Amino acid sequence: MSKKARGNILLLLTAVIWGAAFVAQSEGMKYVGPFTLQTSRFFLAGAVLLPVIAVCDRKGLTPNRPRSSADRRRQGGVMLVCGTLLFAASTLQQYGLLYTSVGKSGFITSLYIVLVPILGILSGKKAAPLVWCGVALAVAGLYFLCVSGGLSFNPGDLLTLGCALLFSLHILFIDRFGARVGGVRLACGQFFVCSALSFVGMLLAETPSWAGILSCWLPIVYAGVFSGGVGYTLQILGQRDTQPAVASLLMSLESFFAALFGWLLLGQALTPRELFGCFLMLAAVVLAQLPDRRAAAQSLRR
């Protein structure tokens, strides 16, 4: 098997793991509150990456390992901002799942792939024509998926749309400052920051109990260990051996698997209208990731 094929299989497996995580997040809130679930899952996600970091450090595989106190402060600042954005996005997604289905949540969240290049315009990065076509398709798909009667969304859809916007900002921040920190180290740090902020929210807004946490140990372990630690590690390994555009397309399939698992495990079937909206949004995601042939031709002429 070639490295490219192996990388694509790992990224497809990542999408499957992430898609099933929507089910775990939804089911977990039958026993604990959103902040309690986030506190537990992100703590586990950070903890499971600590041995990975230790092995990478021992073998000299950690890029940008901090060498001074100034390096540690800079990297800590990046982790703090990333963790805060992750906390805000995840909180909106988690609360959104209280009011919308797993499949709809997955597809609306996937809009970050379209929003990232649009928001990039603010930093001087022009969006390709295909991206704007993707935006039009995404808006149409969002309408068919979420608007059932009149121009209105349910609260879960709106919260998840805000989640997609925050995930877009999270991605753009990592794109700009993430090179200062190694990938696994950054993931681990942001997971612990997100867990700490969720812990504060848990104390202020919820009444957590060990009985509730133990009752939903399986969703917590899956969302934390598999979706966070294992999924992120597979993403890193897979992206090393395939093209960025292909990687984005494969990982965006998490929305499809979210709908599939929501139907298989929770019986959350989508109506024909909603399925058509999903198709349009998936087409938008794919279209936004296609290479710009005009730009490629110009680069070849140079």
C-alpha beads as a LAMMPS data file, in Angstrom:
LAMMPS data file: protein, C-alpha beads

302 atoms
301 bonds

1 atom types
1 bond types

-500.0 500.0 xlo xhi
-500.0 500.0 ylo yhi
-500.0 500.0 zlo zhi

Masses

1 110.0

Atoms # bond

1 1 1 0.000 0.000 0.000
2 1 1 1.337 3.447 -0.927
3 1 1 1.869 6.178 1.644
4 1 1 -0.789 8.320 -0.019
5 1 1 -3.380 5.542 0.137
6 1 1 -2.517 4.825 3.771
7 1 1 -2.801 8.527 4.614
8 1 1 -6.197 8.782 2.919
9 1 1 -7.461 5.733 4.837
10 1 1 -6.318 7.268 8.138
11 1 1 -8.104 10.541 7.324
12 1 1 -11.270 8.681 6.347
13 1 1 -11.107 6.818 9.671
14 1 1 -10.689 10.205 11.381
15 1 1 -13.892 11.430 9.736
16 1 1 -15.739 8.293 10.912
17 1 1 -14.510 8.801 14.500
18 1 1 -15.440 12.487 14.511
19 1 1 -18.853 11.809 12.979
20 1 1 -19.709 9.276 15.682
21 1 1 -18.613 11.803 18.327
22 1 1 -21.756 13.856 17.627
23 1 1 -23.787 10.874 18.863
24 1 1 -21.614 10.590 21.990
25 1 1 -22.026 14.303 22.720
26 1 1 -25.782 14.135 22.278
27 1 1 -26.240 10.996 24.381
28 1 1 -23.916 12.226 27.130
29 1 1 -26.194 15.175 27.864
30 1 1 -28.946 12.793 28.938
31 1 1 -26.943 12.313 32.150
32 1 1 -24.837 15.462 32.654
33 1 1 -24.897 19.098 31.620
34 1 1 -22.989 20.483 28.621
35 1 1 -20.202 22.009 30.724
36 1 1 -19.749 18.848 32.780
37 1 1 -19.467 16.786 29.617
38 1 1 -16.935 19.197 28.120
39 1 1 -14.863 19.325 31.296
40 1 1 -14.540 15.554 31.313
41 1 1 -14.026 14.906 27.602
42 1 1 -11.425 17.610 26.996
43 1 1 -9.493 16.674 30.116
44 1 1 -9.298 13.108 28.833
45 1 1 -8.367 14.355 25.350
46 1 1 -5.450 16.326 26.788
47 1 1 -4.373 13.531 29.137
48 1 1 -4.238 10.916 26.376
49 1 1 -1.846 13.143 24.368
50 1 1 0.655 13.561 27.221
51 1 1 2.358 10.186 26.556
52 1 1 2.487 11.037 22.834
53 1 1 4.278 14.294 23.613
54 1 1 6.684 12.522 25.956
55 1 1 7.606 9.968 23.277
56 1 1 8.017 12.679 20.621
57 1 1 10.224 14.755 22.938
58 1 1 12.373 11.747 23.800
59 1 1 12.889 10.866 20.136
60 1 1 13.463 14.464 19.068
61 1 1 10.345 14.569 16.907
62 1 1 8.776 17.645 18.502
63 1 1 9.015 20.784 16.325
64 1 1 9.460 24.151 18.057
65 1 1 10.023 22.609 21.453
66 1 1 10.311 25.492 23.969
67 1 1 13.922 26.223 24.903
68 1 1 13.477 29.266 27.121
69 1 1 10.946 30.938 29.378
70 1 1 10.117 33.384 26.568
71 1 1 9.320 30.451 24.264
72 1 1 7.090 28.920 26.913
73 1 1 5.223 32.223 27.386
74 1 1 4.654 32.643 23.651
75 1 1 3.481 29.077 23.231
76 1 1 1.303 29.356 26.329
77 1 1 -0.370 32.435 24.839
78 1 1 -1.162 30.576 21.613
79 1 1 -2.565 27.631 23.589
80 1 1 -4.682 29.992 25.707
81 1 1 -6.289 31.701 22.706
82 1 1 -6.814 28.406 20.864
83 1 1 -8.311 26.796 23.953
84 1 1 -10.650 29.757 24.516
85 1 1 -11.896 29.666 20.911
86 1 1 -12.313 25.886 21.147
87 1 1 -14.271 26.319 24.393
88 1 1 -16.607 28.922 22.874
89 1 1 -17.200 26.894 19.694
90 1 1 -17.702 23.610 21.540
91 1 1 -20.089 25.199 24.036
92 1 1 -22.337 26.510 21.255
93 1 1 -22.202 23.123 19.537
94 1 1 -22.971 21.275 22.764
95 1 1 -25.952 23.490 23.629
96 1 1 -27.100 23.345 20.014
97 1 1 -27.370 19.555 20.259
98 1 1 -30.039 20.053 22.925
99 1 1 -32.355 21.472 20.247
100 1 1 -31.256 19.990 16.918
101 1 1 -30.450 16.554 15.545
102 1 1 -27.021 14.977 15.318
103 1 1 -27.088 14.980 11.514
104 1 1 -28.047 18.641 11.195
105 1 1 -25.420 19.600 13.751
106 1 1 -22.742 17.776 11.777
107 1 1 -23.631 19.412 8.486
108 1 1 -23.982 22.940 9.872
109 1 1 -20.683 22.592 11.739
110 1 1 -18.986 21.592 8.463
111 1 1 -19.707 25.075 7.118
112 1 1 -16.428 26.172 8.717
113 1 1 -14.694 24.791 5.625
114 1 1 -16.556 27.364 3.524
115 1 1 -16.313 30.166 6.105
116 1 1 -12.528 29.907 6.547
117 1 1 -11.590 31.232 3.100
118 1 1 -14.289 33.915 3.322
119 1 1 -12.995 35.209 6.651
120 1 1 -9.482 34.989 5.215
121 1 1 -10.401 37.940 3.009
122 1 1 -10.207 40.133 6.121
123 1 1 -6.499 39.290 6.359
124 1 1 -5.879 40.034 2.701
125 1 1 -6.357 36.532 1.295
126 1 1 -8.619 36.496 -1.756
127 1 1 -11.196 33.752 -2.107
128 1 1 -11.312 31.815 -5.384
129 1 1 -14.475 31.933 -7.547
130 1 1 -15.211 28.315 -6.642
131 1 1 -15.392 29.346 -2.995
132 1 1 -18.105 31.898 -3.739
133 1 1 -20.041 29.242 -5.664
134 1 1 -19.629 27.043 -2.581
135 1 1 -20.990 29.820 -0.378
136 1 1 -24.116 30.139 -2.533
137 1 1 -24.677 26.370 -2.404
138 1 1 -24.092 26.314 1.359
139 1 1 -26.647 29.061 1.979
140 1 1 -29.202 27.224 -0.160
141 1 1 -28.426 23.944 1.586
142 1 1 -28.708 25.566 5.016
143 1 1 -32.143 26.852 4.076
144 1 1 -33.456 23.426 3.018
145 1 1 -31.838 21.733 6.020
146 1 1 -32.943 24.107 8.753
147 1 1 -35.876 26.256 7.623
148 1 1 -39.039 24.216 7.775
149 1 1 -41.692 26.931 7.610
150 1 1 -41.028 30.598 6.943
151 1 1 -37.689 32.288 7.441
152 1 1 -36.878 30.884 10.866
153 1 1 -34.283 28.577 12.409
154 1 1 -34.646 26.619 15.594
155 1 1 -32.339 27.695 18.457
156 1 1 -30.080 24.669 17.986
157 1 1 -29.461 25.497 14.334
158 1 1 -28.511 29.090 15.175
159 1 1 -26.209 28.013 18.009
160 1 1 -24.495 25.494 15.722
161 1 1 -24.099 28.144 13.016
162 1 1 -22.320 30.306 15.595
163 1 1 -20.189 27.276 16.436
164 1 1 -19.135 26.977 12.761
165 1 1 -18.121 30.652 12.749
166 1 1 -16.021 30.239 15.903
167 1 1 -14.364 27.095 14.554
168 1 1 -13.459 29.134 11.471
169 1 1 -11.746 31.733 13.656
170 1 1 -10.027 28.906 15.541
171 1 1 -8.653 27.465 12.292
172 1 1 -7.470 30.867 11.042
173 1 1 -5.702 31.591 14.323
174 1 1 -3.897 28.243 14.202
175 1 1 -2.971 28.911 10.570
176 1 1 -1.333 32.179 11.574
177 1 1 0.247 31.351 14.931
178 1 1 0.168 27.550 15.185
179 1 1 3.642 27.179 13.657
180 1 1 5.075 28.524 16.919
181 1 1 3.933 25.361 18.705
182 1 1 4.215 21.675 17.745
183 1 1 0.912 20.214 16.546
184 1 1 0.387 17.606 19.273
185 1 1 1.614 19.983 21.987
186 1 1 -0.792 22.678 20.799
187 1 1 -3.707 20.228 20.756
188 1 1 -2.908 19.021 24.253
189 1 1 -2.601 22.564 25.613
190 1 1 -5.822 23.795 24.067
191 1 1 -7.691 20.732 25.348
192 1 1 -6.627 21.482 28.933
193 1 1 -7.523 25.184 28.562
194 1 1 -10.943 24.240 27.210
195 1 1 -11.445 21.765 30.065
196 1 1 -10.507 24.410 32.656
197 1 1 -12.921 26.983 31.208
198 1 1 -15.657 24.345 31.028
199 1 1 -14.955 23.499 34.684
200 1 1 -15.682 27.125 35.628
201 1 1 -18.912 27.023 33.625
202 1 1 -19.823 23.733 35.268
203 1 1 -19.457 25.208 38.760
204 1 1 -21.437 28.336 37.852
205 1 1 -24.281 26.849 35.806
206 1 1 -24.612 23.179 36.743
207 1 1 -24.716 20.804 39.677
208 1 1 -22.334 18.016 38.686
209 1 1 -22.313 14.644 40.385
210 1 1 -20.010 11.647 40.150
211 1 1 -23.062 9.449 39.674
212 1 1 -24.048 11.378 36.549
213 1 1 -20.502 11.329 35.171
214 1 1 -20.153 7.591 35.786
215 1 1 -23.531 6.970 34.153
216 1 1 -22.273 8.417 30.874
217 1 1 -18.687 7.186 31.046
218 1 1 -18.881 5.644 27.575
219 1 1 -19.861 8.865 25.707
220 1 1 -17.259 10.799 27.719
221 1 1 -14.489 8.297 26.984
222 1 1 -15.383 8.142 23.311
223 1 1 -15.638 11.923 22.865
224 1 1 -12.460 12.491 24.860
225 1 1 -10.085 9.623 24.127
226 1 1 -11.188 8.611 20.629
227 1 1 -12.527 11.828 19.099
228 1 1 -9.940 14.017 20.805
229 1 1 -6.749 12.051 21.344
230 1 1 -6.952 9.254 18.772
231 1 1 -8.748 11.280 16.109
232 1 1 -6.292 14.140 16.301
233 1 1 -3.295 11.784 16.160
234 1 1 -4.721 10.003 13.097
235 1 1 -5.263 13.395 11.468
236 1 1 -1.604 14.314 11.973
237 1 1 -0.373 10.976 10.625
238 1 1 -2.737 11.065 7.659
239 1 1 -2.012 14.634 6.604
240 1 1 1.711 13.879 6.332
241 1 1 1.127 11.601 3.339
242 1 1 -1.595 13.317 1.318
243 1 1 -2.378 16.686 -0.258
244 1 1 -4.040 19.395 1.907
245 1 1 -7.057 19.715 -0.413
246 1 1 -7.651 15.960 -0.352
247 1 1 -7.215 15.923 3.433
248 1 1 -9.832 18.661 3.868
249 1 1 -12.301 16.814 1.672
250 1 1 -11.866 13.549 3.547
251 1 1 -12.162 15.158 6.987
252 1 1 -15.248 17.113 5.918
253 1 1 -17.021 13.753 5.539
254 1 1 -17.506 13.844 9.316
255 1 1 -20.803 15.624 8.553
256 1 1 -21.982 12.682 6.447
257 1 1 -20.987 10.175 9.136
258 1 1 -22.675 12.306 11.816
259 1 1 -25.956 12.028 9.900
260 1 1 -25.386 8.318 9.246
261 1 1 -24.691 7.459 12.894
262 1 1 -27.532 9.702 14.054
263 1 1 -29.863 7.628 11.887
264 1 1 -28.381 4.208 12.714
265 1 1 -27.880 4.668 16.461
266 1 1 -30.479 7.257 17.470
267 1 1 -33.157 6.834 14.815
268 1 1 -32.843 10.500 13.798
269 1 1 -33.899 10.151 10.162
270 1 1 -33.792 13.223 7.920
271 1 1 -36.733 14.265 5.742
272 1 1 -36.293 14.381 1.941
273 1 1 -36.104 18.174 2.171
274 1 1 -33.370 17.985 4.816
275 1 1 -31.478 15.342 2.824
276 1 1 -31.513 17.648 -0.199
277 1 1 -30.111 20.422 2.022
278 1 1 -27.380 18.047 3.212
279 1 1 -26.523 17.210 -0.390
280 1 1 -26.189 20.904 -1.286
281 1 1 -24.010 21.616 1.770
282 1 1 -21.780 18.626 1.076
283 1 1 -21.423 19.805 -2.535
284 1 1 -20.516 23.266 -1.228
285 1 1 -17.826 21.834 1.033
286 1 1 -16.355 19.785 -1.830
287 1 1 -16.511 22.712 -4.258
288 1 1 -14.789 25.069 -1.822
289 1 1 -11.855 22.680 -1.526
290 1 1 -11.260 22.150 -5.251
291 1 1 -8.037 23.737 -6.518
292 1 1 -8.310 27.028 -8.391
293 1 1 -7.242 26.073 -11.935
294 1 1 -6.685 29.683 -12.952
295 1 1 -4.330 30.306 -10.039
296 1 1 -2.566 27.018 -10.702
297 1 1 -2.072 27.958 -14.361
298 1 1 -0.640 31.350 -13.386
299 1 1 1.804 29.727 -10.971
300 1 1 2.948 27.354 -13.718
301 1 1 3.586 30.241 -16.102
302 1 1 5.817 31.856 -13.531

Bonds

1 1 1 2
2 1 2 3
3 1 3 4
4 1 4 5
5 1 5 6
6 1 6 7
7 1 7 8
8 1 8 9
9 1 9 10
10 1 10 11
11 1 11 12
12 1 12 13
13 1 13 14
14 1 14 15
15 1 15 16
16 1 16 17
17 1 17 18
18 1 18 19
19 1 19 20
20 1 20 21
21 1 21 22
22 1 22 23
23 1 23 24
24 1 24 25
25 1 25 26
26 1 26 27
27 1 27 28
28 1 28 29
29 1 29 30
30 1 30 31
31 1 31 32
32 1 32 33
33 1 33 34
34 1 34 35
35 1 35 36
36 1 36 37
37 1 37 38
38 1 38 39
39 1 39 40
40 1 40 41
41 1 41 42
42 1 42 43
43 1 43 44
44 1 44 45
45 1 45 46
46 1 46 47
47 1 47 48
48 1 48 49
49 1 49 50
50 1 50 51
51 1 51 52
52 1 52 53
53 1 53 54
54 1 54 55
55 1 55 56
56 1 56 57
57 1 57 58
58 1 58 59
59 1 59 60
60 1 60 61
61 1 61 62
62 1 62 63
63 1 63 64
64 1 64 65
65 1 65 66
66 1 66 67
67 1 67 68
68 1 68 69
69 1 69 70
70 1 70 71
71 1 71 72
72 1 72 73
73 1 73 74
74 1 74 75
75 1 75 76
76 1 76 77
77 1 77 78
78 1 78 79
79 1 79 80
80 1 80 81
81 1 81 82
82 1 82 83
83 1 83 84
84 1 84 85
85 1 85 86
86 1 86 87
87 1 87 88
88 1 88 89
89 1 89 90
90 1 90 91
91 1 91 92
92 1 92 93
93 1 93 94
94 1 94 95
95 1 95 96
96 1 96 97
97 1 97 98
98 1 98 99
99 1 99 100
100 1 100 101
101 1 101 102
102 1 102 103
103 1 103 104
104 1 104 105
105 1 105 106
106 1 106 107
107 1 107 108
108 1 108 109
109 1 109 110
110 1 110 111
111 1 111 112
112 1 112 113
113 1 113 114
114 1 114 115
115 1 115 116
116 1 116 117
117 1 117 118
118 1 118 119
119 1 119 120
120 1 120 121
121 1 121 122
122 1 122 123
123 1 123 124
124 1 124 125
125 1 125 126
126 1 126 127
127 1 127 128
128 1 128 129
129 1 129 130
130 1 130 131
131 1 131 132
132 1 132 133
133 1 133 134
134 1 134 135
135 1 135 136
136 1 136 137
137 1 137 138
138 1 138 139
139 1 139 140
140 1 140 141
141 1 141 142
142 1 142 143
143 1 143 144
144 1 144 145
145 1 145 146
146 1 146 147
147 1 147 148
148 1 148 149
149 1 149 150
150 1 150 151
151 1 151 152
152 1 152 153
153 1 153 154
154 1 154 155
155 1 155 156
156 1 156 157
157 1 157 158
158 1 158 159
159 1 159 160
160 1 160 161
161 1 161 162
162 1 162 163
163 1 163 164
164 1 164 165
165 1 165 166
166 1 166 167
167 1 167 168
168 1 168 169
169 1 169 170
170 1 170 171
171 1 171 172
172 1 172 173
173 1 173 174
174 1 174 175
175 1 175 176
176 1 176 177
177 1 177 178
178 1 178 179
179 1 179 180
180 1 180 181
181 1 181 182
182 1 182 183
183 1 183 184
184 1 184 185
185 1 185 186
186 1 186 187
187 1 187 188
188 1 188 189
189 1 189 190
190 1 190 191
191 1 191 192
192 1 192 193
193 1 193 194
194 1 194 195
195 1 195 196
196 1 196 197
197 1 197 198
198 1 198 199
199 1 199 200
200 1 200 201
201 1 201 202
202 1 202 203
203 1 203 204
204 1 204 205
205 1 205 206
206 1 206 207
207 1 207 208
208 1 208 209
209 1 209 210
210 1 210 211
211 1 211 212
212 1 212 213
213 1 213 214
214 1 214 215
215 1 215 216
216 1 216 217
217 1 217 218
218 1 218 219
219 1 219 220
220 1 220 221
221 1 221 222
222 1 222 223
223 1 223 224
224 1 224 225
225 1 225 226
226 1 226 227
227 1 227 228
228 1 228 229
229 1 229 230
230 1 230 231
231 1 231 232
232 1 232 233
233 1 233 234
234 1 234 235
235 1 235 236
236 1 236 237
237 1 237 238
238 1 238 239
239 1 239 240
240 1 240 241
241 1 241 242
242 1 242 243
243 1 243 244
244 1 244 245
245 1 245 246
246 1 246 247
247 1 247 248
248 1 248 249
249 1 249 250
250 1 250 251
251 1 251 252
252 1 252 253
253 1 253 254
254 1 254 255
255 1 255 256
256 1 256 257
257 1 257 258
258 1 258 259
259 1 259 260
260 1 260 261
261 1 261 262
262 1 262 263
263 1 263 264
264 1 264 265
265 1 265 266
266 1 266 267
267 1 267 268
268 1 268 269
269 1 269 270
270 1 270 271
271 1 271 272
272 1 272 273
273 1 273 274
274 1 274 275
275 1 275 276
276 1 276 277
277 1 277 278
278 1 278 279
279 1 279 280
280 1 280 281
281 1 281 282
282 1 282 283
283 1 283 284
284 1 284 285
285 1 285 286
286 1 286 287
287 1 287 288
288 1 288 289
289 1 289 290
290 1 290 291
291 1 291 292
292 1 292 293
293 1 293 294
294 1 294 295
295 1 295 296
296 1 296 297
297 1 297 298
298 1 298 299
299 1 299 300
300 1 300 301
301 1 301 302
